[in-house]
C-alpha cells in the first residue's frame, strides 16, 4: 500500500460506518485545491479489511500511477461483507461530501468511478440527494444498471455530467446489455456520453481502463461551471 494511502473510518448522521482508503498527493497542503477522485470497488472486495480494496482500481494504481504526477486526492470506501452498495448510497454521498468539505479539494473537480457493483453504485449515488450536481465527470466500468432508480431517473440526474462508460462485449458476469440500457437512457436525456466497448474482453474491463493515462487526462479536462 502506498505510504500516502491511509486508512480511515467515517460515521454518517444515521450511525452508518464506512471504512475507506484516502490517498493524498505529496503536494497536498491546506492551501491546495486538488481534484478529488472517488472510487467504488466491486463485490469481490467487500469486507472489513481495507487492504482488500487495493486489489483493483484506483487504490491499486496509486502505487505506480499511469500519469506522473498523479494529482488527485482519492477516496475509496469499502462495502461491508455480504452487503451491496445499494444499502449505503446515502452514506456514500455523506462521506463524499465530507471529503469535499474537510480536504484541500477543488469542489469544481470531483470525479466518480467504479467497477462492476461499484459501477452500478456510480449510477445510484449520482441520483441520490442530487449528488450528480457536484460531479464534474463520471466513469463507470462493467456496471450493472441502476439498482435504486430507474435508468431514466439516473439519466436525468446526469444530463449535464460528462460520462465515459466502459464494458467488454464478452462479459459473462455483467452482460454488456446492462450498459447499453444506460447508454440509451443517457442519450435520450441529452447527456454527454462516450461508450467504449472492448472486443473480446470479459468482466475485467477495468485493468486496461485504469492503466490508460487518457482516462485521467479526460477527468482533468472537465470541471463544473463556477
Secondary structure, 3 states (H helix, E strand, C coil): CCCCEEEEEEECCCCCEEEEEEECCCCCCCCCCEEEEEEECCHHHCCCCHHHHHCCCHHHHHHHCCCCCCCCEEEEECCCCCCCHHHHHHHHHHHHHHHHHHCCEEEEEEEEEEECHHHHHHHHHHCCCCHHHHCCEEEEECCCCCCCCCHHHHHHHCCCCEEEEEEECCCCCCCCHHHHHHHHHHHHCCCCEEEEEECCCCCCCHHHHHCCHHHHHHHHCCCCCC
